[in-house]
Amino acid sequence: MSESESSGISGWVDLSLPSTLQTFIENPQNFILGAVLSGLLEWVFGAVSIVIDTILLVIAGSEPTTFDAPGEQLGIADIPVSVASNLGGVGGTVGAAIITGIEAVNAPLFEAASFAGPFSPIILIVIIIGEGTAVLWLLQRAAYVAADLLQLGGLTE
């Protein structure tokens, strides 16, 4: 049998350990600590990513770049636009004017809030709460005006 046909061990070089096992043998404490810490860090980054995605879904919906997109899961920011578009179907130009007005107000505010870094969701929530309060106040005033026009006594007194 010649040397080229030999399939056995040719020397000590063939008996060397894989690099991972060699690292473990050299310093088992650092190896285990590194493995545990890397797994822990990966879990923390995954949890933070899930929390940020959830906050973004709640605030901006499933398509955060557009308001009230067809087939979108709506977020808090989409509600005023959705209400205005539904009113637009009934009111025509009035609804279109409301949508245009809301988009004109929200676009620069949301763009400015994007520079706030991790405080952006808080700023967006404050903006949306302010807009929601204004819409509810206007709807209350409209109901009072309608009640007065229909002479429904006692409702606004």
N, C-alpha and C positions, 0 to 999 in steps of 0.2 A: 504494500500500500504506500503510495507516494504522499508527500507532504500536502499537495493540493487536494487530494481526496479525503484528507483527515477532517472530520467534523467535530472533533473534541476540543478541549481547552488547549490553547497554544501557549499560555503563560499567565502571569499574575495580572496582566492588563485586562484580560477578559473577566476577572473576578471583581472588578471595581463596582461599587454600589451606585445606584441612581443618585442624581444630585439632590433630590428631595430627602431621601433617606440619609445621605451624607450630612446635610444641613441639620437634620434632627439629631444625629449622633454627636455632632460638634457642640450643639447648645440646645438641649431639649426644652428648657424653660422658655427661651425666646421663640422657639418654633411654635410651641403650644400657645403662648401669649399672642403671637402674631396671627395665628389661625383664628383664635377666639375673637380678637379685636377686629380683624377684617370682617368676620361674620357679623359681629355686633354693629359695626359701622354700616355695612350693607343693609342691615335691617333698619337702622335709624334713617338712612337716606330714603329707603323705600317707604317708611311710614310718613316721613315729611312730604314726600312726593304725593302720596295718596291724600293727605290732608289738604295740600295746596290744590290738587285737582278737584277735590270735593268742594272747596270754597269757590273755586272758579266756576264749577258747574252750577252751584246754587246762585251765584251772583250773575253770571253772564250766560248761562244756559249751555246747551251742547254745541252751539256755534257762536263763540264769543265775538267773532268779527262782524256779525250782522245782527240787527235787531229784528226779532219776530220772523225769522226765516221759515219758509215752508218745511214742515216736518221736524222742526227743531224742538227739543225739550226746552221749554221756556225757563229762564232764570228771572231773578228779581228785576234786573235791568230791562228785561223784555216786556214786563207787565204794562208800563205806561204806553209803550208803542203798540202792543197788542190791543189794548183797550181803545186807543185812538184809531187803529186800523179797523177795528170792528165798528166803531162809531162812524168811520169813514165810509163803510159800506152802506150805512143808513143815511148819513148826512152828506155824502158826496164831497164837495169842496171844503166843507167845514172840517171833516175828518182828515183830509189831505193837508190842510193848513195846520191842524193839531200835530200830525205826524212830523211835518216839516219843522215846526216850532220845537218839538221835543228833541228831534235829531240835531237841530242847530244848537240847542242848549247843551245837550249831553255830549256831543262829539268833542268840543274843546275841554270840557270838564274832565271827561274820561281820559283824554290824551294828557292833560296836565297831571292827573292822578297817577298815571303810569310811571312818572318820574319819582314817585315817592317811595319806590322800592317795596319793602315788606309792609309798609303802611298803606299801600294802594287799596287793598280790600276794605280797610276801615274807612278811608276817604270815600270810596264808592258807596258803601253802606250809608254813610251820612248823607250823601247826595241823593240817594234813592229814597231814604226816609223823608228828606225834605220835599222831594217831588211828590211822594205819596201823600204827605200831609197837605200839600197845596191842592192836589187833585181832590182829596176828600173834602176839604174846606169849600172848594168850588162846587162840588156836587151837592153839598149841604145847602149852599146859597141858592143853587138852581132849584133844589126841591122846595125851598122856602118861597122862591119867586113863583114857581108853578102852583103851589098851594094858595098863595095870595091871588093869583090870576083866576084860579078855579073857585075862589072864595070858600076855601075849606077852613072855616073858623076854628080857632083853638089849636091848630097845629103849630103855628109860629108864635103864639102868644106865651 
